[in-house]
Amino acid sequence: MSDDAPRTAGGDADRTATVRTTHADAATVAAAVGPDETDSMRTRVNGDAVACTVARPTTGGLQSTLDDHLVNLRVADRVVERARSHIAADADSADTLDSTDEPQTTDTDTHTDT
């Protein structure tokens, strides 16, 4: 087993799988799923790809971990996509603003009789 391979509590794992997915912002997606990783997982980023190797002693455990990882990837990818669309929309609206679009405020001093 290589140094990059994950380890399980009982030593070397019997079952391993690597999932490679591509993303518009792979580094952000990988960082988002990082807190959910266990000792049985190793995630790497290479360009637009996120690769996660999972090692588990049982096939059921491997499947469960991979299912969780794929759901987390999907959620992270959707968040990145939504953030990008909001940033793009904000940039587009900032380009079309003129002075009449700005909120008008009036400063007043209120004096009370004392």
N, C-alpha and C positions, 0 to 999 in steps of 0.2 A: 504494500500500500504506500502511495507517495506521501510526502509531507503535507500536500494540499488536501489529502483525503480526510474526511471527517472521521472521528472515532466515536464509538458508542461506549457506554459505561462498562460493558463487559469485555472490551478490547476490540479487535478487528471485527468489522461487520460482515455478515454473510451476504447481504443484499445491497447493491448500490445502483443508483441511477443518476444521470445528469440531465437536467432540463435546460435548454438554451432557448431564450426568447429575445426578440428584438423590440426596441422601444425608441421613441423620439428622444427621450432623455434617460438613457439607461442608468447613468450614475445616480440620478435622483430617485429612480424607481428602486434601485438596489439599496440605497440608503433608507428608503421608506420601509422596506421589508426586513431590514437588518435587525431591528429590535425583537422580531418574532422568531429569529433563528435560534435553533438549539445547538448543542454540541455535535449533533449528528449531521449538521449542514455546513457547507462552505460555499459562499457566493463570490463570484468574480465578475468584473465588468471588462469587456473588451470592445471598444468602439460603441456601437449601438446595441450590443448584445449583453444580456445578463445570463450567466451560466451558474446554476446551482447544483452541486453534487450532494446527494443525500445517501447516507449509509445507515442501514438499520438491520437488526438481527432477524427480523421476520418480514415476509412479503406484505402482510397486513399493515405493519408499522410503516413500511416504506410507502405503501399506497396512501395511507392516512397523512403522512408528512408531506408527500408530493401534492395531494389534494389541497391541503392547507396553504402550501406555498403558492400554488397556481391561483387560488382565490386572492391571496394577498397581492400577487403580481397584478392581477386584473384591477383590483381596487386602486393600487398605487398608480397604475397606468392611466386610469380614468381621472384621478385627481390631477395628475400632471397635465392631461389633455384639457381639462376644464380650466385649470390655472392659466394655461397658454391662451385659451380662447378669451378669457376675461382680460388678460394683459393686452391681447391684440385689440379687443373691443375698446378698452380704455385708451389705447394709443390712437385708434381711429377717431374716437370722439374728441380727444384732445386736439387733433389736427383740424377739426371742423368748428371748434369753439371760437366765438368772437366776443366782443365786449357786451353784446346784448344777451349772451347766454349766461353770463356770470350773475350770481344772485346779487340783488341790490340791497344794500344795508344803509341804514341811517344812524349815525351816532348822535345821541341826544344826552344832554345832561339834565338830570331831574333834580330840582332844588325843592327842598321842603321848607316850609315856614317853621322856624323854631323860636 
